[in-house]
Amino acid sequence: MKVLVACEYSGEVRRAFAALGHDAWSCDLLPSEDDSQNHYQGDVFDIIDEGWDIMIAHPPCTHLAVSGARWFKDKQVEQAEALEFVQRLLDADIPKIALENPVSIISSRIRKPEQIIQPWQFGHGETKKTCLWLKNLPLLVPTDIVEGREQRVWKMGPSENRWKERSRTFTGIAKAMAEQWG
């Protein structure tokens, strides 16, 4: 299967699909964190029409997540652009699409998600509500429900790379995506 993982610099989801033998590629404006040759650094719309079977998209949540609602009034242009980007991803001519984002205005401005998952359902003792908007894909089935539900991601202190660490896909979720959707 030819897999596009849009807006992913870390390679977590790409590696999970590749481990199962898929031709998996990540794409991001940032370079690949793991220096993979299967990473396109640039605009996802440069390569979106290259015959992908499935796309897992992780659009930036900076202007979308309700956790930043107090700033919405100051960034209406950025928010409109972010929503347009999300809609273009969802409208891509790819047979199977999963778009993930935290709880966001996508739910009220485009459509409600098909599913909301948590890291603790996939082997990580943490909470981080993640919404999934799906096209021709089944809901993810939890693989490893664990205790110790901590808000580690939400509690991260200020740092230069905080935004990157907060956006990283949990390996258990990436593995479940590859196993269940690949």
ChimeraX attribute file (.defattr): number of C-alpha atoms within 10 A of each C-alpha:
attribute: neighborCount
match mode: 1-to-1
recipient: residues
	/A:1	14
	/A:2	16
	/A:3	23
	/A:4	31
	/A:5	26
	/A:6	27
	/A:7	21
	/A:8	30
	/A:9	26
	/A:10	24
	/A:11	25
	/A:12	21
	/A:13	30
	/A:14	28
	/A:15	22
	/A:16	22
	/A:17	27
	/A:18	18
	/A:19	14
	/A:20	14
	/A:21	11
	/A:22	16
	/A:23	15
	/A:24	24
	/A:25	24
	/A:26	29
	/A:27	28
	/A:28	20
	/A:29	14
	/A:30	15
	/A:31	17
	/A:32	19
	/A:33	12
	/A:34	12
	/A:35	11
	/A:36	16
	/A:37	9
	/A:38	17
	/A:39	25
	/A:40	22
	/A:41	16
	/A:42	14
	/A:43	14
	/A:44	19
	/A:45	14
	/A:46	10
	/A:47	14
	/A:48	17
	/A:49	11
	/A:50	12
	/A:51	13
	/A:52	20
	/A:53	15
	/A:54	23
	/A:55	25
	/A:56	25
	/A:57	24
	/A:58	22
	/A:59	20
	/A:60	18
	/A:61	22
	/A:62	14
	/A:63	22
	/A:64	24
	/A:65	17
	/A:66	16
	/A:67	14
	/A:68	12
	/A:69	13
	/A:70	8
	/A:71	11
	/A:72	15
	/A:73	9
	/A:74	10
	/A:75	10
	/A:76	12
	/A:77	12
	/A:78	14
	/A:79	19
	/A:80	14
	/A:81	12
	/A:82	19
	/A:83	20
	/A:84	13
	/A:85	15
	/A:86	19
	/A:87	14
	/A:88	12
	/A:89	23
	/A:90	20
	/A:91	11
	/A:92	14
	/A:93	16
	/A:94	19
	/A:95	13
	/A:96	18
	/A:97	26
	/A:98	24
	/A:99	20
	/A:100	22
	/A:101	22
	/A:102	21
	/A:103	20
	/A:104	21
	/A:105	19
	/A:106	22
	/A:107	14
	/A:108	9
	/A:109	11
	/A:110	13
	/A:111	10
	/A:112	15
	/A:113	19
	/A:114	15
	/A:115	14
	/A:116	17
	/A:117	20
	/A:118	20
	/A:119	23
	/A:120	23
	/A:121	20
	/A:122	23
	/A:123	18
	/A:124	20
	/A:125	17
	/A:126	21
	/A:127	18
	/A:128	19
	/A:129	13
	/A:130	17
	/A:131	22
	/A:132	24
	/A:133	21
	/A:134	18
	/A:135	17
	/A:136	12
	/A:137	15
	/A:138	12
	/A:139	17
	/A:140	18
	/A:141	12
	/A:142	16
	/A:143	14
	/A:144	15
	/A:145	13
	/A:146	14
	/A:147	12
	/A:148	10
	/A:149	14
	/A:150	14
	/A:151	12
	/A:152	13
	/A:153	15
	/A:154	12
	/A:155	9
	/A:156	12
	/A:157	8
	/A:158	8
	/A:159	9
	/A:160	7
	/A:161	8
	/A:162	12
	/A:163	14
	/A:164	11
	/A:165	13
	/A:166	14
	/A:167	18
	/A:168	16
	/A:169	18
	/A:170	17
	/A:171	17
	/A:172	21
	/A:173	25
	/A:174	19
	/A:175	22
	/A:176	20
	/A:177	19
	/A:178	20
	/A:179	14
	/A:180	12
	/A:181	18
	/A:182	18
